[in-house]
Amino acid sequence: MARKRQDTLSRRTGTRKYRPVCWVSAEGQTERDYLRMAAFKDAPVSVRFPKDIHPGRRNPAQVLKRFVKAMREEDFRKGDEAWVVVDVDEWDESEFAELLAWAESDPRHHLAISNPKFELFLVMHFERANGCTTAPKVDAALKRHLPRYAKRISATQFTEADVRAAIENAKSKRAACRDAVPAPGMTDAHLLASRMIGEG
């Protein structure tokens, strides 16, 4: 008697729990590299980057407009989060009014503003970054710790312990400023990093 052939076309229903997505609008490649590091491999959320959010320099309001448009085209689910990661750079604080209103409009909306730029948070993996209040000062401090840094970081650049140290440095400095936009030498990038290690 011939053996009964198994139905190779049938599929088992997946039982894997859906992992929420952090949709991140990131200005540069450094931010993308950072969030893809091995230190975040066990993150309770996955990270995705909508396309064409930062095609060249745009002010914060334009970044938000492009992000909102992109998110309408993505599979943004109920448990997902939307994060705008942006630098203060030369923008005036008033330029961030629309971003701040957007963040207040929905508990799933979040901001990670760095003053002056995201690389400040990288410096905080090594030190408190005291005095890093301008872009040149941030660059100088980062070069001391990462002499070969050129806008890219490797997947193993920082360990989870390094990330936790940076979070504590950023958090303790930010505690001295109650303003929605961080003062020079401060960053809210630790909020997203905390989320990635399951503490946010």
C-alpha positions, 0 to 999 in steps of 0.5 A: 500500500502506498504511503499517503503523501503529505500536503506540502501546500498547507501552512501552519498558522504562525503563533509568534506575537506581533512585535511593535514597531518604532517608526523612526524619522532619522536625519542621518546614517549614524542614527540608523547605524546606531539603532541597528546595533547588536546591543539592541538585538533583543529589543522589545520593539523592531525599528523601521525607517520610512523612506525619503524623510530627510532629502537634504536639509529641512527645517523641523516643520518640513521634516514632520510634514514628510514624516506624517505623509510617509506614515500614511503609506506605512503599516502603522498599527495600534501598538506601534510608535512614531519617533522623530529624531532631529537635531537642533543645529542652527534652528531656532527654538520656535521652529520646533513648535509643530513638532512639540504639538505633534508629540502632544497629540498622541501618546504614540508620538515621540521626539528625540531632540539633540542639541546640537546634534545626535553625535552628542549622545555617542560622546555620552557613551564615554563621558558626560560630555560636559562642555559639548554645547556646539557641533565643533565641540561635539566633534572634537570630543567624539574624535578623542574617543573614536578617532576613525569616526566618519558618520558611520558606526559598526554593529558592535561599536557599543555594548548594552552596558555602554548604552546604559551608561549613555542613557544615565549620562543623558538623563542626569544632564537633562534633569537640569532643564525642564524645557521641551527642547533640550538646552545646548549640551543636552539630548533626548536620544536616551528616551529612544535608547531606553525604549530599545533596551526595554526600559522606556 
